[in-house]
């Protein structure tokens, strides 16, 4: 009886093995606490997309949208959501992954039960929450200001946001892989952001670009996401037209993920 009781007490003292959900939740809580302490990150994520969207209104009005089937609202609303994803997810996570790597946090996490994908996903959870809140606020605010209709295909809005988030998390990790310091992370996100701003149709639809430029821009990584977001309001994407951007965005996400697996370093870069 004594031996049995002793073994029972020993067995009960063995700590339970953590699950992927519990590990993700713990990483997410830790990153959320750090994010709420960074006023600069919160201000950038919340104010920049809103201010940019309103400042772009005059420029969009000057575009010749005749024959494109687009309006000021169907350009500004998807464009502001795309911009919000970039600042809430992409630019934010580049800094997060680089900072955690340089401070040896990522290296220490890998010595435990946490898997590599959990490190990236857990670190991204607060950014995803921020993107969701920002998107809701932008949709409500711009709908009222522009007197815009509700999305004609709301499922494309949800699909575009989800795929956009996945793409930008992978792109953020890949950019962090080639970023040496936390200070340089403030610059290394710019090329992809500017390329997407100009070529992916955020505020200048590809329909108004010259033929060759429009064809090239259609193959940029973020262009499929903008096609889905814009199609949510226009409602003019058929089944095949919806499948093409989904497959293209998933392909780009896979390419970025493979790049992360190949080149991401878990120790500080020197």
TIMIKE-379295 format. One line per field, with one value per residue (C-alpha): residue in three letters; residue number from 1; x, y, z; chain. Coordinates in steps of 0.5 Angstrom, whole numbers, plus 500, padded with zeros to 3 digits. Example, Ala and Ser with C-alpha at 12.3 -4.5 7.8 and 13.67 -1.06 7.14 Angstrom:
residues 2
residuo	ALA,SER
num	1,2
x	525,527
y	491,498
z	516,514
cadena	A,A
END
This chain:
residues 270
residuo	UNK,UNK,UNK,UNK,UNK,UNK,UNK,UNK,UNK,UNK,UNK,UNK,UNK,UNK,UNK,UNK,UNK,UNK,UNK,UNK,UNK,UNK,UNK,UNK,UNK,UNK,UNK,UNK,UNK,UNK,UNK,UNK,UNK,UNK,UNK,UNK,UNK,UNK,UNK,UNK,UNK,UNK,UNK,UNK,UNK,UNK,UNK,UNK,UNK,UNK,UNK,UNK,UNK,UNK,UNK,UNK,UNK,UNK,UNK,UNK,UNK,UNK,UNK,UNK,UNK,UNK,UNK,UNK,UNK,UNK,UNK,UNK,UNK,UNK,UNK,UNK,UNK,UNK,UNK,UNK,UNK,UNK,UNK,UNK,UNK,UNK,UNK,UNK,UNK,UNK,UNK,UNK,UNK,UNK,UNK,UNK,UNK,UNK,UNK,UNK,UNK,UNK,UNK,UNK,UNK,UNK,UNK,UNK,UNK,UNK,UNK,UNK,UNK,UNK,UNK,UNK,UNK,UNK,UNK,UNK,UNK,UNK,UNK,UNK,UNK,UNK,UNK,UNK,UNK,UNK,UNK,UNK,UNK,UNK,UNK,UNK,UNK,UNK,UNK,UNK,UNK,UNK,UNK,UNK,UNK,UNK,UNK,UNK,UNK,UNK,UNK,UNK,UNK,UNK,UNK,UNK,UNK,UNK,UNK,UNK,UNK,UNK,UNK,UNK,UNK,UNK,UNK,UNK,UNK,UNK,UNK,UNK,UNK,UNK,UNK,UNK,UNK,UNK,UNK,UNK,UNK,UNK,UNK,UNK,UNK,UNK,UNK,UNK,UNK,UNK,UNK,UNK,UNK,UNK,UNK,UNK,UNK,UNK,UNK,UNK,UNK,UNK,UNK,UNK,UNK,UNK,UNK,UNK,UNK,UNK,UNK,UNK,UNK,UNK,UNK,UNK,UNK,UNK,UNK,UNK,UNK,UNK,UNK,UNK,UNK,UNK,UNK,UNK,UNK,UNK,UNK,UNK,UNK,UNK,UNK,UNK,UNK,UNK,UNK,UNK,UNK,UNK,UNK,UNK,UNK,UNK,UNK,UNK,UNK,UNK,UNK,UNK,UNK,UNK,UNK,UNK,UNK,UNK,UNK,UNK,UNK,UNK,UNK,UNK,UNK,UNK,UNK,UNK,UNK,UNK
num	1,2,3,4,5,6,7,8,9,10,11,12,13,14,15,16,17,18,19,20,21,22,23,24,25,26,27,28,29,30,31,32,33,34,35,36,37,38,39,40,41,42,43,44,45,46,47,48,49,50,51,52,53,54,55,56,57,58,59,60,61,62,63,64,65,66,67,68,69,70,71,72,73,74,75,76,77,78,79,80,81,82,83,84,85,86,87,88,89,90,91,92,93,94,95,96,97,98,99,100,101,102,103,104,105,106,107,108,109,110,111,112,113,114,115,116,117,118,119,120,121,122,123,124,125,126,127,128,129,130,131,132,133,134,135,136,137,138,139,140,141,142,143,144,145,146,147,148,149,150,151,152,153,154,155,156,157,158,159,160,161,162,163,164,165,166,167,168,169,170,171,172,173,174,175,176,177,178,179,180,181,182,183,184,185,186,187,188,189,190,191,192,193,194,195,196,197,198,199,200,201,202,203,204,205,206,207,208,209,210,211,212,213,214,215,216,217,218,219,220,221,222,223,224,225,226,227,228,229,230,231,232,233,234,235,236,237,238,239,240,241,242,243,244,245,246,247,248,249,250,251,252,253,254,255,256,257,258,259,260,261,262,263,264,265,266,267,268,269,270
x	500,506,509,503,501,509,508,502,505,511,506,502,508,510,508,503,506,504,500,501,495,497,504,501,497,503,507,501,500,508,508,501,504,510,506,502,508,510,506,510,508,501,500,504,499,492,494,498,493,487,491,494,487,484,490,489,482,484,489,483,478,483,484,480,476,471,470,473,467,470,469,472,469,471,478,479,476,480,487,486,485,491,495,493,495,502,503,499,502,508,512,511,513,519,521,519,522,529,529,527,533,538,536,537,529,528,534,532,525,528,531,524,518,516,516,519,512,509,515,513,505,505,509,504,498,498,499,493,489,491,490,483,481,484,480,474,475,477,471,466,469,470,463,460,465,464,457,459,455,456,461,457,461,463,466,472,473,474,478,482,484,486,490,493,495,498,502,505,507,511,514,515,519,523,525,527,532,536,535,541,539,533,535,535,528,526,528,528,521,520,522,516,511,513,513,506,503,505,504,499,493,492,490,492,488,491,486,488,495,498,498,504,505,498,500,507,503,498,504,506,506,500,496,492,490,488,484,480,479,477,472,469,466,465,462,465,469,466,468,475,476,476,480,486,488,487,492,497,497,498,503,507,506,509,515,516,515,521,525,524,526,532,535,532,538,536,542,544,547,554
y	500,505,503,504,511,513,511,515,521,521,520,526,530,529,536,535,536,542,543,547,551,552,554,559,562,563,566,571,573,575,579,582,585,588,590,594,597,600,606,607,601,602,609,607,601,605,612,611,607,611,618,615,613,620,623,619,621,627,623,617,622,625,618,616,610,611,604,600,599,602,608,612,607,601,603,607,601,595,600,602,595,592,598,596,589,592,596,592,585,586,592,590,583,584,588,583,577,581,584,577,574,579,578,571,570,565,561,560,558,553,549,547,544,550,548,553,554,556,561,565,564,565,572,574,573,580,583,579,582,589,588,585,591,596,593,593,600,602,599,602,609,609,606,612,618,615,613,606,600,594,588,585,578,579,572,575,580,575,570,576,578,571,570,577,575,569,572,578,573,569,575,578,572,572,579,578,573,578,584,584,589,592,598,596,593,600,600,593,593,599,595,590,595,601,595,593,600,602,596,591,596,599,606,606,600,596,597,604,602,601,594,592,595,592,585,585,588,582,577,581,577,582,583,577,579,586,583,579,585,589,584,583,590,590,583,582,576,569,562,562,569,568,561,565,570,565,560,565,568,561,560,566,564,558,561,565,560,556,562,562,555,556,562,564,564,563,566,573,575,578
z	500,502,495,491,495,494,486,485,489,484,478,480,481,473,470,464,457,454,448,441,443,450,447,442,448,452,446,444,451,452,445,447,453,449,444,449,452,445,443,437,434,436,433,427,426,428,425,419,415,417,415,409,406,407,404,398,397,393,389,387,385,380,377,371,373,367,364,370,374,380,384,390,395,392,391,398,402,399,399,406,408,405,408,415,414,412,418,423,421,416,418,425,425,421,428,432,429,429,436,439,435,436,444,444,445,439,440,448,445,441,447,449,447,442,435,430,426,433,435,428,429,437,436,430,434,437,430,427,433,431,424,425,430,425,419,423,424,417,414,419,418,411,410,413,410,403,404,401,400,404,401,395,396,404,403,399,404,410,405,402,410,412,406,406,413,412,406,410,416,412,408,415,417,410,411,418,415,411,416,421,426,430,427,420,420,420,413,410,410,405,398,399,402,396,391,393,394,387,383,387,386,393,391,384,381,375,371,370,369,362,359,360,367,369,366,370,376,376,378,384,391,394,388,389,396,393,387,393,397,391,389,396,394,386,387,379,381,378,381,376,378,385,384,381,386,392,388,387,394,397,392,394,401,400,397,402,407,404,404,411,412,408,410,417,422,430,433,432,425,425
cadena	A,A,A,A,A,A,A,A,A,A,A,A,A,A,A,A,A,A,A,A,A,A,A,A,A,A,A,A,A,A,A,A,A,A,A,A,A,A,A,A,A,A,A,A,A,A,A,A,A,A,A,A,A,A,A,A,A,A,A,A,A,A,A,A,A,A,A,A,A,A,A,A,A,A,A,A,A,A,A,A,A,A,A,A,A,A,A,A,A,A,A,A,A,A,A,A,A,A,A,A,A,A,A,A,A,A,A,A,A,A,A,A,A,A,A,A,A,A,A,A,A,A,A,A,A,A,A,A,A,A,A,A,A,A,A,A,A,A,A,A,A,A,A,A,A,A,A,A,A,A,A,A,A,A,A,A,A,A,A,A,A,A,A,A,A,A,A,A,A,A,A,A,A,A,A,A,A,A,A,A,A,A,A,A,A,A,A,A,A,A,A,A,A,A,A,A,A,A,A,A,A,A,A,A,A,A,A,A,A,A,A,A,A,A,A,A,A,A,A,A,A,A,A,A,A,A,A,A,A,A,A,A,A,A,A,A,A,A,A,A,A,A,A,A,A,A,A,A,A,A,A,A,A,A,A,A,A,A,A,A,A,A,A,A,A,A,A,A,A,A
END
